Amino acid sequence: MSVTPALIETALRAWRPALVVRPGSVEHTIATTLYRALIGALPAALRGVSSIVLGSLEERSATTTVTIATPLDPVIVLSPAAVADPVTEAATLAHEWCHVAQVAHAGRAQSVVDYLGSGELRAQREADAAAAGLWMRYVLTGALPDDAPSLADLYRLDAGDAALARSIIAAHLATIRAGVCPPLDVCVRLAQWLHATPLDVPDEVRARVPRVPS
């Protein structure tokens, strides 16, 4: 695959700065400390919610990647599962940079409060991020799920919010099947980059990337 995760990360970091922390690095410890400080700074009413929704970073770190809205640039802590293969890593980067864009739009503090305080907003934001990852996987492999996945257990969504998340993902999947770029900042940026880059992008990959005006 000529479109490597490293190249995707470089393109996305040039668009919206973020630090990517990979398993086994010293930075992982630093990211954990920042995460704890962030949760500790939340209003008391939200701290209990955060423990339910997010759990501890240590508990999630083996299987789930986390984007932390720090006082500086967001930090993306990749799990071992996220780097299992290049396609999964690329899809995860697209997913997490969707969160980076969400933080940029809402602001660091507000994005945390919104995410933890509202199941509906959490469902919307995770559904968009999941769709970005599915689109990246589709671009690289042509694979697309028949049905929208459920996010209920992973993100502690109740039945109504889980249904909302699935409907959002389903709408994005329909857009992808129609040959249109999902209306998500990260997908638009990657589509523009894949058409503009001088890299030897395989024809079958480029054919799955809609052209999006700059």
C-alpha positions in Angstrom: 0.0 0.0 0.0 1.7 3.2 -1.2 -0.7 5.3 0.9 0.9 4.6 4.2 -0.3 5.6 7.7 2.8 7.7 8.1 1.9 9.7 5.0 -1.7 10.1 6.1 -0.6 11.3 9.5 1.7 13.8 8.0 -1.0 15.2 5.7 -3.5 15.4 8.6 -1.0 17.0 11.0 -0.3 19.7 8.4 -4.0 20.4 8.3 -4.8 20.3 12.0 -1.9 19.8 14.4 -2.0 16.8 16.8 0.5 14.6 18.6 0.2 10.9 17.8 1.4 8.6 20.6 2.1 5.0 19.7 2.1 2.0 22.1 5.2 1.5 24.1 6.4 5.0 23.9 7.5 7.3 26.7 4.9 9.8 25.5 2.1 7.4 26.5 2.9 8.0 30.2 2.8 11.7 29.5 -0.5 11.4 27.7 -2.0 9.4 30.6 -1.0 12.2 33.0 -2.6 14.8 30.8 -5.8 12.7 30.6 -6.0 12.5 34.4 -5.4 16.2 34.8 -8.1 17.0 32.2 -10.7 14.8 34.0 -9.7 16.3 37.3 -10.4 19.8 36.0 -14.0 19.0 35.0 -16.9 20.3 37.0 -17.7 17.9 39.8 -21.1 17.0 38.2 -19.3 15.6 35.2 -16.5 13.6 36.9 -18.8 10.7 37.7 -20.0 10.7 34.1 -16.5 10.6 32.8 -15.6 7.5 34.8 -18.6 5.7 33.3 -18.2 6.9 29.7 -14.4 6.8 29.4 -13.2 4.6 32.2 -9.5 4.9 32.8 -7.0 5.3 30.0 -5.2 2.2 31.2 -8.3 0.1 30.9 -9.0 1.3 27.4 -5.5 1.6 26.0 -5.2 -2.1 24.9 -8.1 -2.0 22.5 -9.4 1.6 22.1 -7.6 4.7 20.8 -8.3 7.9 22.7 -8.0 11.6 21.6 -7.3 13.9 24.5 -8.1 17.6 24.2 -5.1 19.0 26.0 -4.3 22.7 26.7 -1.9 22.5 23.7 -2.6 20.3 20.6 -4.8 17.3 20.9 -3.0 14.0 21.7 -4.1 10.8 20.0 -3.1 7.8 22.0 -3.1 4.8 19.6 -3.9 1.4 21.1 -2.1 -1.8 20.0 -5.2 -2.9 18.2 -5.1 0.3 16.1 -1.7 -0.4 14.7 -2.3 -4.1 14.0 -2.0 -3.5 10.3 -1.6 -0.5 8.0 -5.2 -0.3 6.9 -6.5 -0.3 10.4 -4.0 2.3 11.5 -5.0 4.5 8.6 -8.7 4.1 9.4 -8.0 4.9 13.0 -6.1 8.1 12.1 -9.0 9.3 10.0 -11.4 8.5 12.9 -9.3 10.3 15.5 -8.6 13.3 13.3 -12.4 13.7 13.0 -12.3 14.2 16.8 -9.4 16.6 16.4 -11.6 18.7 14.0 -14.5 18.5 16.5 -12.2 19.9 19.2 -11.1 22.7 16.9 -14.7 23.6 16.1 -16.1 23.5 19.6 -13.1 24.5 21.7 -11.1 22.2 24.0 -13.2 22.8 27.2 -16.6 22.9 25.6 -15.9 19.7 23.5 -15.1 17.8 26.7 -18.2 19.1 28.5 -20.4 18.3 25.5 -19.0 14.8 25.0 -19.3 13.8 28.6 -22.5 15.7 29.4 -24.7 14.7 26.5 -25.3 11.2 25.2 -26.8 12.7 22.0 -23.7 14.8 21.3 -21.5 11.9 22.1 -23.5 9.7 19.7 -23.2 12.3 16.9 -19.5 12.8 17.3 -18.6 9.2 17.6 -20.8 8.3 14.6 -19.1 10.9 12.4 -15.7 9.7 13.5 -16.7 6.0 12.9 -17.9 6.9 9.5 -14.6 8.7 8.7 -12.7 5.6 9.6 -15.0 3.4 7.5 -14.6 5.7 4.6 -10.8 5.5 4.9 -10.9 1.7 5.0 -13.2 1.8 1.9 -10.8 4.0 0.0 -7.9 1.7 0.7 -9.6 -1.6 0.3 -13.0 -1.2 -1.3 -14.6 -2.9 1.8 -17.7 -1.4 3.3 -20.0 -3.0 5.9 -23.5 -3.9 4.9 -25.0 -2.4 8.1 -24.0 0.4 10.4 -22.2 -0.9 13.5 -23.5 -0.3 17.0 -21.6 2.0 19.3 -23.7 1.4 22.3 -21.4 -0.6 24.5 -18.1 1.1 23.6 -19.4 4.6 24.3 -22.0 3.9 26.9 -25.0 5.0 24.8 -28.6 4.4 25.8 -31.0 2.8 23.3 -32.1 6.2 21.9 -28.6 7.6 21.4 -27.3 4.3 20.1 -30.1 4.3 17.5 -29.2 7.9 16.6 -25.5 6.9 16.1 -26.5 4.0 13.8 -28.7 6.2 11.7 -25.9 8.8 11.3 -23.4 6.1 10.2 -26.0 4.5 7.9 -26.5 7.9 6.2 -22.7 8.3 5.7 -22.5 4.7 4.3 -25.2 5.6 1.8 -23.2 8.6 0.8 -20.1 6.5 0.3 -22.0 3.9 -1.7 -23.3 6.8 -3.9 -19.7 7.7 -4.8 -19.8 11.0 -2.8 -17.4 12.1 -0.1 -18.9 12.2 3.3 -19.5 15.7 4.5 -16.9 15.5 7.2 -13.9 17.8 7.3 -11.3 15.0 7.6 -12.7 13.1 4.6 -12.8 16.2 2.5 -9.2 17.0 3.5 -8.0 13.5 2.7 -9.9 13.3 -0.6 -8.2 16.6 -1.7 -4.8 15.3 -0.6 -5.1 12.0 -2.3 -5.9 13.7 -5.6 -3.2 16.4 -5.2 -0.4 14.3 -3.9 2.4 13.3 -6.4 2.6 9.8 -4.8 2.0 6.8 -6.8 -1.5 6.2 -5.5 -2.9 2.9 -7.0 -5.5 3.5 -9.7 -8.1 1.5 -7.8 -7.6 3.6 -4.7 -7.8 6.9 -6.5 -10.9 5.7 -8.3 -12.7 5.4 -4.9 -11.8 9.0 -3.9 -14.4 11.6 -5.1 -13.0 14.9 -6.3 -13.8 17.6 -3.9 -13.2 21.3 -4.7 -10.5 23.1 -2.7 
